[in-house]
Amino acid sequence: MSIYKKLLLCVAFLSLAGCATKMLPTQQTVDDRHIGSLKIDEFTQSKQYAISAAHLNASPETVFAKISDHKNLRDWVPMIDHLVEVDHSKSVTPGQPNVGTVRICDFGGDTLVEDIRYWQDGVGYAYSVRDSDDVAVTNHLGVMWVESDQKGGSYLVWRQYFEKKSWSLKAQIMPFMMSYVMDNAMENLVEEWGGEVL
């Protein structure tokens, strides 16, 4: 079954089932706009449309190393089947991932140029997809955040904030598509280390 058919089935299921509120066993709540030292409103006023979380049987250091390896997102994020182009030349720590890093990837037929906007080494980062005519959303901010479970494992929470472009049909299904991709990415990490998608 093609990825697009799976996405359409997922959209249909979610539309019928309604949206359940996720509970997070972390220091974060679902509606937080202040995560650690990251203040979402400093980067976007957009609504949060998608959130995915997992409890992983891997240390926070191990999880952060994986999610911050931008070039190899294909190892765990569905719909990315290539090495991601990464440019650290404008990073605040040249040659290393940090604020200013740019990554370019093909995702679901679209080329996305993403800028790292916030970085807390070992804990989390935020990135924005640059606005363009080909991108269905605007004022985007994605956030990945890792917390210790205090037992040797970790929690990973991934959030997506954006505004839908009203003229775009793709934008209307974007919340469901992002949730599907993010949950499957979490499943891939659970498969690698053990744990559960929350």
C-alpha positions in Angstrom: 0.0 0.0 0.0 1.4 3.4 -1.0 2.3 5.9 1.7 -0.4 8.3 0.3 -3.1 5.6 0.7 -1.9 4.9 4.2 -2.1 8.7 5.0 -5.6 8.9 3.6 -6.7 5.9 5.7 -5.1 7.6 8.7 -6.9 10.9 8.0 -10.2 9.0 7.6 -9.7 7.1 10.9 -8.7 10.2 12.8 -11.6 12.2 11.4 -14.0 9.5 12.6 -12.3 8.8 15.9 -11.9 12.5 16.8 -8.9 14.0 18.4 -7.8 12.5 21.7 -5.9 14.7 24.2 -2.5 13.2 24.9 -1.2 13.0 28.4 2.5 13.5 28.9 4.3 11.9 31.9 7.0 14.6 31.5 7.6 18.0 33.0 5.8 19.3 29.9 2.1 19.6 29.4 0.4 19.2 26.0 -0.4 23.0 25.8 2.9 24.3 27.1 4.3 27.2 25.1 7.3 27.5 27.4 9.4 24.3 27.3 12.5 24.4 29.5 14.2 27.7 28.4 12.5 27.6 25.0 9.7 30.2 24.7 7.6 29.2 21.6 6.0 32.7 21.3 9.5 34.2 20.6 9.5 32.2 17.4 5.9 31.8 16.3 2.4 32.7 17.5 1.0 29.7 15.5 -1.2 27.1 16.9 0.1 23.6 17.8 -1.3 21.2 15.3 0.6 18.0 16.1 2.3 16.4 19.1 3.9 13.0 19.5 5.7 11.5 22.4 7.5 8.3 23.4 9.1 6.7 26.4 12.3 5.2 25.2 14.7 2.7 26.9 17.7 4.8 26.0 19.5 7.5 27.8 18.7 11.2 27.0 22.2 11.5 25.6 21.7 8.6 23.2 18.3 9.9 22.1 19.5 13.5 21.6 22.5 12.2 19.6 20.0 10.4 17.3 17.5 13.2 16.8 20.3 15.8 16.3 22.0 13.8 13.6 20.3 15.8 10.9 22.0 14.1 7.9 20.6 10.7 8.9 17.0 11.6 9.7 16.1 8.9 7.1 17.1 6.3 9.7 14.0 7.0 11.7 11.7 9.6 10.1 9.3 8.1 7.5 9.0 9.7 4.1 12.7 10.7 4.1 14.6 8.2 2.1 17.9 10.0 1.5 20.7 11.7 3.3 19.6 15.1 4.3 21.8 18.0 3.1 23.1 19.9 6.1 25.0 23.2 6.2 26.7 24.2 9.4 28.5 27.2 7.9 26.2 29.7 9.6 25.9 27.8 12.8 26.9 29.7 16.0 29.3 26.8 16.5 30.7 26.5 12.9 30.9 23.0 11.6 28.6 21.7 14.3 24.8 21.6 14.7 23.4 24.6 16.5 21.3 27.8 15.9 22.0 28.7 12.2 22.4 25.2 10.9 20.3 24.7 7.7 19.0 21.3 6.5 17.4 20.5 3.2 15.3 17.5 2.6 12.7 16.1 0.3 9.6 15.2 2.2 6.5 13.8 0.5 7.5 15.3 -2.8 8.3 18.8 -1.4 11.8 20.2 -0.9 12.0 21.7 2.6 14.6 24.1 3.7 14.7 24.1 7.5 16.6 26.5 9.8 17.6 25.5 13.3 16.3 28.4 15.5 16.9 27.2 19.0 19.4 24.7 20.4 20.1 23.4 23.9 22.8 20.7 23.6 21.7 17.3 24.9 18.1 18.5 25.6 16.3 19.8 22.5 16.1 22.0 19.5 13.5 24.0 17.4 13.5 24.4 13.6 11.4 26.2 11.1 10.5 25.4 7.5 11.2 28.4 5.3 8.1 29.8 3.7 7.8 29.2 0.0 5.0 28.7 -2.6 5.6 25.0 -2.5 5.1 24.6 1.3 1.5 24.3 2.5 2.1 25.9 5.9 3.6 29.2 7.1 5.0 30.5 10.5 6.2 26.9 11.2 8.1 25.8 14.3 9.0 22.2 15.1 10.3 21.3 18.5 12.1 18.1 19.7 12.7 17.8 23.4 14.3 15.0 25.5 13.8 14.5 29.2 15.1 11.9 31.6 12.7 9.4 33.0 14.9 9.3 36.1 15.4 5.5 35.6 18.0 5.5 32.8 15.5 6.0 30.0 14.0 9.1 28.4 10.9 10.8 27.1 11.0 12.4 23.7 8.3 14.9 22.8 8.0 16.3 19.2 5.7 19.2 18.5 4.6 21.0 15.3 3.3 24.6 15.3 2.1 26.3 12.1 -0.5 28.2 10.2 -2.3 26.5 7.3 -2.4 28.3 4.0 -6.1 28.6 3.3 -5.8 28.0 -0.4 -3.9 24.7 0.0 -5.7 21.4 0.1 -2.5 19.8 1.4 -2.5 22.2 4.3 -5.9 21.0 5.4 -4.7 17.4 5.9 -1.2 18.5 7.2 -2.1 18.1 10.9 -3.1 14.5 10.3 -0.2 13.8 8.0 2.3 15.2 10.5 0.8 13.3 13.4 1.0 10.1 11.3 4.6 10.7 10.3 5.7 11.7 13.9 4.0 8.7 15.5 5.6 6.4 13.0 9.0 8.0 13.7 8.5 7.4 17.4 7.5 3.8 16.6 10.8 3.4 14.7 12.7 4.7 17.8 10.8 2.3 20.1 11.7 -0.5 17.7 15.3 0.4 18.0 15.6 0.9 21.8 12.3 -0.5 23.3 9.7 1.6 25.2 6.4 2.8 24.0 4.7 5.5 22.0 2.6 7.6 24.3 
